[in-house]
Amino acid sequence: MLQGHFQQTTTTTSAHLAQTMTLLSQTASELQQTIENELSNNPALELVEDRLCPMCRRPLPPQGPCPICSQPKDYASQDPIVFISPREDFYTGSTALADETPDEPFASESIDLPTYVLRQIAGDLTVEDRIVAVYILNHLDDDGFLTTTAFEVARYFHRSPSDIEALIDRLKHCDPVGVCAKDPKDAMLTQLDALAETTSVPEFAREVILSFLPKLSQHHYSEIARELGATVAQIQQVNAFIGENLNPFPARAHWGDVRNPNSDDSQVFHQPDILIYHLNDNPRNPLVVEIVLPIRGTLRVNPMFKATIKQLDDEKAEEWKSDIEKATLLIKCIQQRSNALKMLLEKLVIYQKGFILGGEKEMQPLTRAELAKQLKVHESTISRAVSGKTIQLPNKRIIPLSVFFDRSLSHRTLIKEMIENEVKPLSDSEIQLKLKDMGIEIARRTVAKYRSVEGILPAHLRQNRNR
């Protein structure tokens, strides 16, 4: 009997571990699909409308995260605030904590760009403006630029051009900022205005975008500085700011480096699994880390099953018992998944805070194995937790969570900066020596590999640049 009990316990534990690991490797969208499938197939599992915080179990407001867990325990501390947020709708930053419930929740699954943009603004538009917005959004090219003009739209709908321009301007400030712009310059100016509301923008940034983008792309810093009455350092600062924060192709902003956007499925937006933003959108406040749990209610075992099971015949009771066990196991495994992600993000955000706020050159070298050792878990647990997941940074850029473990990123950024500021083309060997002087030991062939990854030509093919 004891042996049978031990085997049953071992089987249950193994099933628990296996399902937890499976759920841990899933994105928010995949987890949502798993939950929906279980709700459809298991009558013992139900989703009730009562929204409870997964961490403190207090009731949640109709919109937004837990008012307790999303606040710092100590307002003097700069430690990140990490919490689990159950929701299907999509909002960004603390400004979304107000009572702004959209007419239709944003799906966690992939959606096309026009739908993604329209859902953000539809609730604030009149029926007439919504129809016009649909028309405008259906005239976007692959880069998110408008292929028609305000005048043409106004003529089609018998509206004033100024009304249409105002509507386009509202669309341009949706996520991804700059969508519906006329061209890359218009998109970047829109993004610059949006950033200026929450962060410091370098002097001369607007002037450079308006008049000097071709020269900036050729690194003619001295010439631009002379014409604007600026210093070369100021223009280089503008160049770095544009490279790290602005995207000339809004439709590709959801993924990868803005200078080399991911070309795969470029019109499909994947909602991030994790969001990072400053508390109350104030850069002086701690970072808030919101881990999305893609349900708006609370999962529980159907109480009717528990109450009725003793009244059933043995065969039916065994079937219901199996359903109850499956439902209980799923709920426990989802909680374990949440705990694991919270533990991971608490450590990771502190370690890579420089990268989160300062960009690629602030990336700290970190491997999954090193983090696993710090957290006292197996490396495979970290790999599953990171797998396929995306994270939205405070600047609204969405990147794979795996980037936090890219040991080459800071080195590639340094190499790129060296080449951008070279007086004469530097060979890979010369770059290797410069890196060595900085305490970075990498082989010449590794320098060549990183240079190639950044799309930079070898020295003998790079022209001298006027600085």
Helices and strands as residue ranges (DSSP letters): H 2-24, H 28-41, E 45-48, E 81-86, G 94-97, E 111-112, H 113-121, G 122-124, H 127-137, H 150-157, H 161-172, H 184-196, H 205-211, H 213-217, H 221-228, H 232-245, G 250-252, E 268-269, E 274-278, G 279-281, E 287-293, E 298-301, H 303-308, G 309-311, H 314-351, H 353-358, G 360-362, H 368-375, H 379-386, E 390-392, E 398-400, G 401-405, H 409-420, H 428-437, H 444-453, G 459-461
